[in-house]
Amino acid sequence: MGRGPAPSQPLSSVRKAAREPPEGQRWAAGTRLRAEEPPPRRPRDTQVLLATTETMELRRRDYHVERPVLNQEQLEELGRWGAATGTRQWRTWLQCSHARARALLLQHLPILVWLPRYPVREWLLGDLLSGLSVAIMQLPQGLAYALLAGLPPVFGLYSSFYPVFIYFLFGTSRHISVGTFAVMSVMVGSVTESLAPDKDFLQASNSTVDEAARDAARVQLASTLSVLVGLFQVGLGLVHFGFVVTYLSEPLVRGYTTAASVQVFVSQLKYVFGLHLSSTSGPLSLIYLIGATGISYGVGLKHRFGVDVVGHIPTGLVPPVAPSPQLFAKLVGNAFTIAVVGFAIAISLGKIFALRHGYRVDSNQELVALGLSNLIGGIFQCFPVSCSMSRSLVQENTGGNTQVAGAVSSLFILIIIVKLGELFQDLPKAVLAATIIVNLKGMLKQFTDICSLWKANRVDLLIWLVTFVATVLLNLDLGLAVAVVFSLLLLVVRMQLPHYSVLGQVPDTDIYRDVAEFSEAREVPGVKVFRSSATMCFANAELYSDALKQRCGVDVDHLISQKKKLLRKQELKLKRMQKEKLQKQTAASKCTSASNVNTSDGDIESNNVEGSKAKQASAESKLEDTAAHGQEDGKAPDLLTLKALGLPQPGFHSLVLDLGALSFVDTVCLKSLKNIFRDFQEIEVEVYMAACHTPVVAQLEAGQFFDASITKQRLFASVHDAVIFALQHARSNQVSPVLVTKL
């Protein structure tokens, strides 16, 4: 097929226009871009005059680009394209040097980077005040969130000290407040209450719960769970698996935390109303709580009883305790879920503050920091932690600049653990429950997402609602699993239903837009331009082909089927004619042989057989010889064209596939593209591709897509290049040698 102008011509000249181009100038073989200036109107007042002057001044900034049409071969030759040399990251990981060791140390221990540069005069006072403010909040929250986790309140204080100080050493966010958090605590509580329920610790003598044995079992469960969560987070961080949270979209996270806040709110009603209820867990556990609370409150079971208080808070720190490996198998699933949720909440808040204050948060190092906080904290009998939104906002608003504020708050909690813990022994649990409910205000406000998402994106609203309902009804672990699976399935469905469009040219530009959306966009006569809004892969390749044939307005498959049937009929008719002719020649040969007395009967029979075989072989190959002769002459035989066969012809001679949306190609995509080329060439339509990104072109080459029939000359730098080439090389009779169907 023909090629565009040679790349040796001047390929780019951009100049400022000094005057308007001639009226009526249109696109020619080269690419020319201009903006035609309409005649100025007569201004009526000063404002109109100024607006018109500004508009005219902008429109005078016309520019012209002149270059030849470029296909992929010419573009690669012009730009001297070569495959980029890939860097092997694993080689740098295995390097051993002083610089490499220092870089690793600074990467995984960020305090060595920022602490030596700490501006004491500017930031120390703000960090001190911020640390004290956060500690004042951390104290009641630690006690209260321990109740959420089903543990004695003092373990909330431990979880407010060890993990916070560890994050001070390894974290990269300067403003998040690590420690106990309502969502994490209620997830831990669902685990402890399901694996160590009250009914397993009933005393035989008086049918009361042995609280000491129950609390010891739950503490062991929670600390072992924290170690497992830490191991998961550290492992994922070291293998740079921080991107896993990208599968937790913002609507999913907000719907999940809203549902968790509802669970937390309901779980605190028994402390607010002073009720003694048996704990439940699993699907529909929230409904059973609600029901029991209503019954107990309605009949006044706690009407004349005393008020529950925090109780004994031991002073001093507890010694480290090794986790129980026997519990790993029971906790591994919940540990992974808690690890992902905790990291998702922390990195979301961390990135918000980093964007606001102009610094960078390393997601992989955040995983390592949180993991070490939970791992070391679990050894000291802490339960899993994350960061708190309310405390993080307080830390920022009270002047906190670095994690020095976190270190100050942890030291303040240490003082309370060592000396002042007994002062809070008589604190009513109802007060702690009220503290928890008040701190849920921010998450409960997320119900307003329903209105905003209804206006902005209803697909995201569907994810939010499904996540919320599943989490409320099926508990936190199953609810998260359902939400992730649903969002991924929805992503697959949206990939299978992209927006397909036929493009038209915006007048006097090289811009092509959907003719259904842009009223001024016009289809180029004889050329169809087709585009998909999503990449083509195994999930939607068949849908892409079907949509292409539908939008082109031609029943391609039916037309090809009809063409093959007619060709088959012509072939059978030709063979029948050749056979009849051969029979006549054979009969004439027999008559001639009978009159020849000098020829023996054996010789006549042999000659007839040989002659029949030769003529029959010649007749059978006549059609193929005719097709081959047509290919050599550059002309197709009339009997193989749609017009000669009496079939309808498409209303266009060229098809341009805009592949700018392709981000990758797989084997199914390659086969689908080849089938598109084959099918449309069968109905006498030339197919071209345009706007492929360089990595996609490399994948096409690796998949051996280009061959003698589909060369890089069919791939163009832009849609306009392909359209210009198609118009220049439009066939007058719409017949090409490649259209010959060889049977």
MARMARDO-61228 format. One record per residue (C-alpha): x, y, z; residue in one letter. Coordinates in steps of 0.5 Angstrom, whole numbers, padded with zeros to 4 digits, always signed. Layout:
<sites>
XYZa/...
</sites>
This chain:
<sites>
+0000+0000+0000m/+0002+0007-0001g/+0006+0011+0004r/+0006+0018+0006g/+0011+0024+0005p/+0018+0022+0006a/+0021+0024+0013p/+0026+0028+0009s/+0022+0033+0008q/+0021+0039+0013p/+0018+0036+0019l/+0016+0041+0023s/+0016+0049+0023s/+0012+0053+0028v/+0011+0060+0026r/+0007+0066+0029k/+0001+0068+0024a/+0002+0076+0023a/-0005+0076+0019r/-0011+0072+0018e/-0010+0066+0014p/-0014+0066+0007p/-0022+0066+0008e/-0024+0059+0007g/-0018+0055+0008q/-0019+0048+0010r/-0015+0042+0012w/-0011+0039+0006a/-0006+0033+0006a/-0001+0036+0011g/-0004+0038+0018t/-0005+0045+0019r/-0008+0048+0025l/-0012+0055+0025r/-0017+0059+0029a/-0022+0063+0024e/-0023+0070+0027e/-0030+0072+0026p/-0032+0079+0024p/-0032+0084+0030p/-0038+0087+0032r/-0040+0094+0033r/-0039+0096+0041p/-0045+0099+0044r/-0041+0101+0051d/-0035+0101+0054t/-0036+0094+0057q/-0037+0091+0051v/-0032+0094+0047l/-0027+0091+0053l/-0029+0084+0052a/-0029+0084+0045t/-0022+0087+0045t/-0020+0082+0049e/-0023+0076+0045t/-0020+0079+0039m/-0013+0079+0042e/-0014+0072+0044l/-0016+0070+0037r/-0010+0074+0034r/-0005+0069+0037r/-0006+0064+0032d/-0001+0059+0030y/+0000+0054+0024h/+0003+0047+0024v/+0006+0044+0018e/+0008+0037+0017r/+0007+0031+0013p/+0003+0025+0015v/+0007+0020+0020l/+0006+0013+0021n/+0009+0009+0026q/+0015+0007+0022e/+0016+0014+0020q/+0015+0017+0027l/+0020+0012+0030e/+0025+0014+0024e/+0024+0021+0026l/+0025+0021+0033g/+0030+0015+0033r/+0026+0011+0037w/+0029+0005+0042g/+0027+0001+0047a/+0028+0004+0054a/+0033+0000+0058t/+0030-0003+0064g/+0033-0002+0071t/+0033-0008+0075r/+0031-0006+0082q/+0033-0013+0085w/+0040-0011+0083r/+0040-0005+0087t/+0037-0009+0093w/+0043-0014+0093l/+0048-0009+0093q/+0053-0008+0099c/+0056-0002+0101s/+0057+0003+0106h/+0053+0008+0102a/+0047+0003+0101r/+0047+0001+0109a/+0047+0008+0111r/+0041+0009+0106a/+0037+0003+0108l/+0038+0006+0116l/+0036+0013+0114l/+0030+0010+0110q/+0027+0005+0116h/+0029+0010+0122l/+0027+0017+0119p/+0028+0020+0126i/+0035+0020+0124l/+0034+0025+0118v/+0029+0030+0121w/+0031+0030+0129l/+0038+0033+0127p/+0035+0038+0123r/+0029+0040+0129y/+0029+0047+0130p/+0028+0047+0137v/+0026+0055+0138r/+0021+0055+0133e/+0017+0048+0134w/+0019+0045+0141l/+0014+0050+0145l/+0008+0048+0140g/+0010+0040+0140d/+0010+0041+0148l/+0003+0044+0148l/+0000+0039+0143s/+0003+0033+0146g/+0000+0035+0153l/-0007+0036+0149s/-0007+0030+0146v/-0005+0026+0152a/-0011+0029+0156i/-0015+0026+0150m/-0011+0020+0150q/-0013+0018+0157l/-0020+0017+0157p/-0020+0015+0150q/-0015+0009+0152g/-0019+0007+0158l/-0026+0007+0154a/-0023+0004+0148y/-0020-0002+0152a/-0028-0003+0154l/-0029-0004+0147l/-0024-0009+0146a/-0027-0013+0151g/-0021-0012+0156l/-0019-0009+0163p/-0019-0001+0162p/-0011-0001+0164v/-0009-0005+0158f/-0012+0002+0154g/-0007+0006+0157l/-0001+0001+0155y/-0004+0001+0148s/-0003+0009+0149s/+0004+0009+0151f/+0008+0003+0147y/+0006+0004+0140p/+0006+0011+0140v/+0013+0012+0142f/+0015+0006+0137i/+0012+0010+0132y/+0016+0017+0134f/+0022+0013+0132l/+0020+0010+0125f/+0014+0014+0123g/+0014+0019+0117t/+0008+0023+0118s/+0009+0029+0123r/+0002+0030+0125h/-0002+0023+0126i/-0004+0021+0133s/-0002+0014+0133v/-0006+0010+0139g/-0012+0007+0141t/-0018+0008+0136f/-0025+0006+0136a/-0026+0002+0129v/-0020-0002+0131m/-0022-0003+0138s/-0029-0006+0136v/-0026-0010+0131m/-0021-0013+0137v/-0027-0014+0141g/-0031-0018+0136s/-0025-0023+0136v/-0024-0023+0144t/-0032-0024+0145e/-0032-0029+0140s/-0026-0033+0142l/-0027-0032+0149a/-0035-0031+0151p/-0037-0030+0158d/-0041-0037+0157k/-0034-0041+0157d/-0032-0038+0164f/-0039-0039+0168l/-0037-0042+0175q/-0041-0048+0177a/-0042-0046+0184s/-0046-0040+0183n/-0047-0039+0175s/-0043-0032+0175t/-0037-0031+0170v/-0030-0032+0173d/-0028-0025+0170e/-0021-0026+0172a/-0020-0032+0168a/-0024-0029+0162r/-0020-0022+0162d/-0013-0026+0162a/-0016-0030+0156a/-0018-0024+0152r/-0011-0021+0154v/-0008-0026+0151q/-0012-0027+0145l/-0011-0019+0144a/-0004-0019+0145s/-0003-0025+0140t/-0007-0021+0135l/-0003-0015+0136s/+0003-0019+0134v/+0000-0022+0128l/-0002-0016+0126v/+0005-0013+0126g/+0008-0019+0123l/+0003-0018+0117f/+0004-0010+0117q/+0012-0011+0117v/+0012-0016+0112g/+0008-0012+0107l/+0012-0006+0108g/+0019-0009+0107l/+0016-0012+0100v/+0013-0005+0098h/+0006-0008+0098f/+0003-0001+0101g/-0001-0001+0094f/-0005-0006+0097v/-0010+0000+0100v/-0011+0002+0093t/-0017-0003+0093y/-0020+0000+0099l/-0023+0006+0095s/-0025+0013+0099e/-0033+0011+0099p/-0031+0004+0101l/-0027+0006+0107v/-0032+0012+0109r/-0038+0007+0109g/-0034+0002+0113y/-0032+0007+0118t/-0039+0010+0119t/-0042+0003+0120a/-0036+0001+0125a/-0038+0008+0129s/-0046+0005+0129v/-0043-0001+0132q/-0039+0002+0137v/-0045+0007+0139f/-0050+0001+0140v/-0044-0003+0144s/-0044+0003+0149q/-0051+0003+0150l/-0051-0002+0156k/-0045+0002+0159y/-0050+0009+0159v/-0056+0005+0161f/-0052+0001+0166g/-0054-0006+0163l/-0051-0013+0164h/-0052-0016+0158l/-0049-0023+0155s/-0044-0021+0149s/-0045-0023+0142t/-0041-0023+0136s/-0042-0026+0129g/-0047-0024+0123p/-0053-0020+0126l/-0050-0019+0133s/-0052-0012+0132l/-0059-0013+0132i/-0059-0018+0138y/-0055-0013+0142l/-0060-0007+0140i/-0066-0012+0142g/-0063-0014+0149a/-0062-0007+0151t/-0069-0005+0149g/-0072-0011+0153i/-0067-0010+0159s/-0069-0002+0159y/-0076-0003+0158g/-0077-0008+0164v/-0072-0004+0169g/-0067-0010+0170l/-0062-0005+0173k/-0067+0000+0176h/-0064+0000+0183r/-0057-0003+0182f/-0051+0001+0183g/-0046+0004+0178v/-0041+0000+0174d/-0034+0004+0175v/-0027+0002+0172v/-0024-0001+0178g/-0017-0003+0180h/-0012+0000+0176i/-0005-0003+0177p/+0001+0001+0178t/+0007+0000+0174g/+0009-0003+0167l/+0008-0010+0166v/+0013-0015+0164p/+0014-0017+0156p/+0010-0024+0155v/+0011-0028+0149a/+0005-0029+0144p/+0002-0036+0144s/+0003-0040+0137p/-0003-0044+0139q/-0007-0038+0137l/-0004-0036+0131f/-0009-0041+0126a/-0015-0038+0130k/-0013-0031+0129l/-0009-0030+0122v/-0016-0028+0118g/-0018-0023+0123n/-0011-0021+0124a/-0010-0019+0116f/-0016-0016+0116t/-0015-0011+0122i/-0008-0010+0119a/-0011-0007+0112v/-0016-0003+0115v/-0011+0000+0121g/-0006+0002+0115f/-0012+0004+0111a/-0014+0009+0116i/-0007+0011+0118a/-0005+0013+0111i/-0011+0016+0109s/-0010+0021+0115l/-0003+0022+0114g/-0003+0024+0106k/-0009+0029+0108i/-0004+0032+0113f/+0002+0031+0108a/-0001+0035+0103l/-0004+0040+0107r/+0003+0042+0110h/+0008+0040+0104g/+0011+0034+0106y/+0011+0027+0103r/+0009+0020+0107v/+0012+0014+0105d/+0007+0009+0105s/+0011+0003+0105n/+0015+0006+0111q/+0008+0007+0114e/+0007+0000+0114l/+0013-0002+0117v/+0012+0003+0123a/+0005+0001+0124l/+0007-0006+0124g/+0013-0005+0129l/+0008-0001+0134s/+0003-0007+0134n/+0009-0012+0134l/+0013-0009+0140i/+0006-0007+0143g/+0003-0014+0143g/+0009-0017+0147i/+0008-0012+0152f/+0000-0014+0152q/-0002-0008+0148c/-0008-0009+0143f/-0008-0007+0136p/-0008+0000+0134v/-0008+0005+0129s/-0009+0013+0129c/-0015+0017+0131s/-0018+0022+0127m/-0020+0027+0133s/-0013+0027+0136r/-0010+0028+0130s/-0014+0034+0129l/-0012+0036+0136v/-0005+0035+0135q/-0005+0039+0129e/-0009+0045+0131n/-0005+0046+0138t/+0001+0047+0134g/+0004+0040+0133g/+0009+0040+0128n/+0013+0033+0129t/+0012+0027+0132q/+0016+0030+0138v/+0008+0032+0140a/+0007+0024+0140g/+0013+0023+0144a/+0011+0028+0150v/+0004+0025+0150s/+0007+0018+0151s/+0011+0020+0156l/+0005+0023+0160f/+0001+0017+0159i/+0007+0013+0162l/+0007+0018+0168i/+0000+0016+0169i/+0001+0009+0169i/+0007+0009+0174v/+0004+0014+0179k/-0003+0016+0178l/-0007+0011+0175g/-0011+0009+0182e/-0014+0016+0181l/-0018+0014+0176f/-0021+0007+0179q/-0027+0010+0181d/-0029+0013+0174l/-0036+0011+0172p/-0036+0006+0166k/-0042+0011+0163a/-0037+0017+0163v/-0032+0013+0159l/-0038+0010+0154a/-0040+0018+0153a/-0033+0020+0152t/-0033+0014+0146i/-0040+0017+0143i/-0038+0024+0143v/-0032+0022+0139n/-0036+0018+0134l/-0039+0025+0132k/-0034+0026+0126g/-0035+0019+0123m/-0043+0019+0124l/-0043+0026+0120k/-0041+0022+0114q/-0048+0020+0113f/-0048+0026+0109t/-0044+0023+0104d/-0050+0020+0102i/-0053+0026+0099c/-0046+0029+0096s/-0045+0022+0093l/-0052+0022+0090w/-0050+0028+0086k/-0043+0027+0084a/-0043+0019+0083n/-0048+0014+0084r/-0043+0008+0083v/-0039+0011+0089d/-0046+0011+0093l/-0047+0004+0091l/-0041+0002+0094i/-0042+0006+0100w/-0049+0003+0102l/-0047-0004+0100v/-0041-0003+0105t/-0045+0000+0110f/-0051-0005+0110v/-0046-0011+0110a/-0042-0009+0115t/-0048-0007+0120v/-0051-0014+0119l/-0045-0018+0118l/-0040-0016+0123n/-0034-0012+0121l/-0029-0018+0118d/-0035-0021+0114l/-0037-0014+0112g/-0030-0011+0109l/-0030-0018+0105a/-0036-0017+0102v/-0035-0009+0101a/-0028-0011+0097v/-0031-0016+0093v/-0037-0012+0091f/-0032-0006+0089s/-0028-0011+0085l/-0034-0014+0081l/-0036-0007+0080l/-0030-0005+0077l/-0030-0011+0072v/-0037-0009+0070v/-0035-0002+0069r/-0029-0004+0065m/-0034-0009+0061q/-0039-0003+0059l/-0034+0003+0057p/-0037+0009+0053h/-0036+0007+0045y/-0037+0013+0040s/-0036+0015+0033v/-0032+0021+0032l/-0033+0027+0028g/-0028+0032+0026q/-0029+0039+0029v/-0029+0044+0023p/-0022+0047+0022d/-0018+0043+0027t/-0015+0036+0028d/-0019+0035+0034i/-0024+0029+0033y/-0030+0028+0038r/-0036+0024+0039d/-0041+0026+0034v/-0047+0025+0039a/-0044+0030+0044e/-0041+0035+0039f/-0046+0038+0035s/-0041+0041+0030e/-0037+0035+0030a/-0038+0032+0023r/-0036+0025+0020e/-0031+0025+0015v/-0034+0022+0008p/-0032+0015+0007g/-0028+0015+0014v/-0031+0012+0020k/-0027+0014+0027v/-0028+0009+0033f/-0026+0010+0040r/-0027+0006+0046s/-0026+0010+0053s/-0023+0004+0056a/-0017-0001+0055t/-0019-0007+0051m/-0017-0014+0054c/-0020-0021+0055f/-0025-0018+0059a/-0028-0014+0054n/-0025-0015+0047a/-0031-0019+0045e/-0036-0013+0047l/-0031-0008+0043y/-0032-0012+0037s/-0039-0012+0037d/-0040-0005+0039a/-0035-0003+0033l/-0039-0007+0028k/-0046-0004+0031q/-0043+0003+0031r/-0041+0002+0024c/-0048+0001+0021g/-0046-0005+0017v/-0048-0013+0019d/-0040-0015+0018v/-0041-0022+0020d/-0048-0023+0015h/-0044-0020+0010l/-0038-0024+0010i/-0043-0030+0011s/-0047-0028+0004q/-0040-0027+0001k/-0037-0034+0002k/-0044-0037+0000k/-0044-0034-0007l/-0037-0035-0008l/-0038-0042-0006r/-0044-0043-0011k/-0039-0039-0016q/-0034-0044-0015e/-0038-0050-0015l/-0041-0047-0022k/-0034-0046-0025l/-0032-0054-0023k/-0039-0056-0026r/-0037-0053-0032m/-0030-0055-0033q/-0033-0062-0031k/-0038-0062-0037e/-0032-0059-0042k/-0028-0064-0040l/-0033-0070-0041q/-0034-0067-0048k/-0027-0067-0049q/-0026-0074-0047t/-0032-0076-0051a/-0029-0073-0057a/-0022-0076-0056s/-0025-0083-0055k/-0028-0082-0062c/-0021-0080-0065t/-0018-0086-0062s/-0023-0091-0065a/-0021-0089-0072s/-0014-0090-0071n/-0012-0097-0073v/-0005-0096-0071n/-0006-0095-0064t/-0007-0101-0059s/-0012-0101-0055d/-0008-0101-0049g/-0004-0095-0051d/-0011-0091-0052i/-0013-0093-0045e/-0007-0090-0042s/-0007-0084-0046n/-0014-0082-0044n/-0013-0083-0037v/-0007-0079-0037e/-0010-0074-0041g/-0017-0074-0036s/-0012-0073-0030k/-0008-0067-0033a/-0014-0063-0036k/-0018-0065-0029q/-0012-0062-0025a/-0012-0056-0030s/-0019-0054-0029a/-0019-0055-0021e/-0014-0050-0021s/-0016-0045-0026k/-0020-0041-0020l/-0014-0041-0016e/-0010-0039-0022d/-0015-0033-0024t/-0014-0030-0017a/-0007-0031-0017a/-0006-0027-0023h/-0011-0022-0021g/-0006-0021-0015q/+0000-0020-0019e/-0003-0015-0024d/-0006-0011-0018g/-0013-0012-0020k/-0018-0016-0016a/-0022-0021-0021p/-0029-0018-0022d/-0033-0024-0019l/-0030-0023-0012l/-0032-0016-0011t/-0039-0014-0007l/-0041-0010-0013k/-0040-0016-0018a/-0044-0021-0013l/-0050-0016-0012g/-0048-0015-0004l/-0049-0008-0001p/-0043-0004+0000q/-0041-0001+0006p/-0042+0007+0006g/-0034+0008+0008f/-0028+0006+0005h/-0023+0006+0011s/-0024+0005+0019l/-0019+0009+0024v/-0019+0006+0031l/-0017+0011+0036d/-0013+0007+0041l/-0011+0012+0045g/-0014+0009+0051a/-0010+0003+0051l/-0006+0002+0057s/-0004-0005+0055f/-0005-0011+0051v/-0006-0018+0052d/-0007-0024+0047t/-0014-0024+0047v/-0013-0016+0045c/-0008-0018+0039l/-0013-0024+0037k/-0019-0019+0037s/-0015-0013+0033l/-0013-0018+0028k/-0020-0021+0027n/-0022-0014+0026i/-0017-0013+0020f/-0019-0019+0017r/-0027-0018+0017d/-0027-0011+0015f/-0022-0012+0009q/-0027-0018+0007e/-0032-0013+0006i/-0027-0008+0002e/-0026-0003+0008v/-0018-0001+0010e/-0017-0001+0017v/-0012+0004+0020y/-0010+0005+0028m/-0008+0011+0031a/-0005+0014+0037a/-0002+0008+0041c/+0003+0010+0046h/+0010+0007+0046t/+0009+0002+0051p/+0003-0001+0047v/+0007-0001+0041v/+0012-0005+0044a/+0007-0010+0047q/+0004-0011+0040l/+0011-0012+0037e/+0013-0017+0042a/+0006-0021+0041g/+0008-0021+0033q/+0002-0017+0031f/+0005-0014+0026f/+0007-0018+0019d/+0006-0018+0012a/-0001-0016+0012s/-0001-0011+0018i/+0005-0007+0018t/+0007-0001+0022k/+0005+0003+0016q/-0002+0002+0018r/-0001+0005+0025l/-0001+0013+0025f/+0001+0018+0030a/-0005+0021+0031s/-0013+0020+0029v/-0012+0026+0024h/-0006+0023+0021d/-0010+0017+0019a/-0016+0020+0017v/-0011+0024+0012i/-0008+0018+0009f/-0014+0015+0008a/-0017+0020+0004l/-0011+0021+0000q/-0011+0013-0001h/-0018+0012-0002a/-0020+0007-0008r/-0024+0009-0013s/-0027+0003-0014n/-0026+0000-0007q/-0023-0006-0009v/-0016-0008-0007s/-0012-0014-0008p/-0012-0016+0000v/-0019-0017-0001l/-0019-0023-0005v/-0022-0029-0002t/-0018-0035-0003k/-0022-0041-0003l/
</sites>
